[in-house]
Amino acid sequence: MNNDQLIRITRYFRSLNRLKTIGLEKVFAHNLADAAGVSAAIVRKDFSQLGIHGQKRGGYEIHDLLVSLGEILGKGDSQNCIIIGCGRIGKALMHYNGFEPDGIRIVAGFDSDPLVYSDASHPVPIYPISRIDEVVEALEVTAGIITVPEQAASDSYDRLLKAGVMGILNFSPITLKPQATEDGRVPVVHNINIALELEQIFYELKFPKAK
């Protein structure tokens, strides 16, 4: 499965969860096509390649699709996530309730400021940075989100790797590169530089791509 197809499968899964919550039991390819921004033919091709087949009249049972796609996306596995850096971005992510339908749980936050980690008003507990190892082990954490300032990004990254967290989403201003751990494992690192993305948008607005 290539990256484009993985993104589409994830979008199908999210759309199916939304449709399920409003009481629907069956879905058609064109419904999922709208959610993923592709054609119905691509939806059917994706499902066919994954060994998923609809009913004779072209529809799919939502429950069956969720089970099949959930297995493909590893939704049965532990998907507990922690946040390092509980400033504005970190707090916003902790308060966001849209992760749960996708099987993702923000289970803890970490910060170096005692005023932050002693505040019990947050939806998840916040701990001092020194407790990352024990919390990761106790809660079976598989992914971490870094939302710290530039000067603390590398240290936060190292702490996550040493704690055994192999999936990292980086919102800090610097780019973090995958580096093998002592046991030879290579983490999955996604860097999201919001300022850079905005600059790209402004550039494309100023210099539209030829169609």
C-alpha angles and dihedrals in degrees: 000000000000125000095259092053092046090054090050092048090052090051091049090052093051092047091050091053090053092049090049092053091058092053103260118146102183134044137187130219094251091057091058091040091063092051094049097040094239137104125277088244091062091050091053091045092051092050093045091053089051092050094251116138131185133219123284092265092054102260132122130217106243094215093052092046092051091052093048096044091042090058091048092050093044094244091154091063125087109278102178115151135192133201125222111201116035100203123119097307093042093049092047090054092048091053094045109107098191096090098071097072088058092052094252119133126191098211104172146002131214132206139164094223114092090207089061101044093043091056108101096188096091122102091242129033118267119212136188114268091251091070098060095105096053095043093048090052096043095048098035093237116192103175139036134198118212115207101158131123119274096263093056099043099090093047091049090050092051092049092053093050093048089050090054099253106148101177116070132178110193122203095165119114094252129073115246117206126211110258126184117249124228091270092053099255118140117213126225107242126185117187119205114187104183094191091051092049091051091049088054091051092050090048092051090047090053095042108029116203115251112254 
